[in-house]
């Protein structure tokens, strides 16, 4: 005597009947429009944030350029008549120690 086995898919429960009785969701154009509008808003916010960041970077680069020009002008102003800078003057003012020849 063989026993016929019935799987769980054939059992009718309240949950299964409820799931089957729901109509399939309709594709709404309003929902797609809302999602696209939200995405557009988010991308515009990202774009604005990137533009602010680019503005800050350009401002910092211009400050660095101005500082470099200022330092270059100071270096030129400090040059001696012979063309040596103060740095070389400091080294030339230190007496050189001489070593005897009969070492």
C-alpha positions in Angstrom: 0.0 0.0 0.0 1.6 3.2 -1.2 0.9 6.5 0.5 0.4 9.4 -1.8 2.3 12.4 -0.4 0.9 15.9 -0.9 3.3 18.8 -0.8 2.8 22.0 1.1 2.0 23.9 -2.1 -1.4 22.2 -2.3 -2.5 23.2 1.2 -5.0 26.1 1.2 -4.4 28.5 4.0 -5.7 31.9 4.8 -2.4 33.6 3.9 -2.1 31.9 0.5 -5.7 32.7 -0.4 -5.1 36.4 0.6 -1.9 36.6 -1.5 -3.7 35.1 -4.5 -6.7 37.3 -4.2 -4.6 40.5 -4.4 -4.6 42.1 -7.8 -1.2 42.6 -9.3 0.3 46.0 -8.7 -0.3 48.4 -11.5 2.6 50.4 -12.9 1.8 53.9 -12.0 3.2 56.8 -14.0 2.9 59.0 -10.9 5.2 56.8 -8.9 7.8 56.9 -11.7 7.5 60.6 -12.0 8.0 61.0 -8.2 11.1 58.7 -8.2 12.6 60.6 -11.1 11.9 63.9 -9.4 13.6 62.7 -6.2 16.6 61.5 -8.2 16.9 64.8 -10.1 16.8 66.7 -6.8 19.5 64.5 -5.3 21.7 64.9 -8.3 21.2 68.7 -8.2 22.3 68.8 -4.6 25.4 66.7 -5.4 26.2 69.1 -8.2 25.9 72.1 -5.9 28.1 70.5 -3.3 30.8 69.7 -6.0 30.6 73.3 -7.3 31.2 74.6 -3.7 34.1 72.3 -3.3 35.6 73.4 -6.7 35.2 77.0 -5.6 37.1 76.4 -2.3 39.9 74.6 -4.2 40.2 77.4 -6.7 40.3 79.9 -3.9 43.0 78.0 -2.0 45.1 77.6 -5.2 44.9 81.4 -5.8 46.1 82.0 -2.3 49.0 79.6 -2.8 49.9 81.4 -6.0 49.8 84.8 -4.3 51.9 83.6 -1.4 54.4 82.1 -3.9 54.6 85.5 -5.7 55.1 87.3 -2.4 57.9 84.9 -1.4 59.5 85.3 -4.9 59.5 89.1 -4.5 61.1 88.8 -1.1 63.8 86.6 -2.4 64.6 89.0 -5.2 64.6 91.9 -2.8 67.1 90.2 -0.5 69.6 89.5 -3.3 73.0 91.1 -2.9 74.7 93.1 -5.6 76.8 90.1 -6.5 73.7 87.9 -6.9 74.2 85.8 -3.8 71.3 85.5 -1.3 71.5 86.1 2.4 71.7 82.4 2.9 75.1 82.3 1.2 76.2 85.3 3.1 75.6 83.5 6.4 77.8 80.6 5.3 80.5 82.8 3.9 80.8 84.7 7.2 81.8 81.5 9.1 85.6 81.2 9.2 87.0 78.2 7.5 89.2 76.0 9.7 92.5 75.3 8.1 94.4 72.0 8.4 98.3 72.1 8.5 100.0 70.7 5.4 102.3 68.4 7.4 99.5 66.3 8.7 
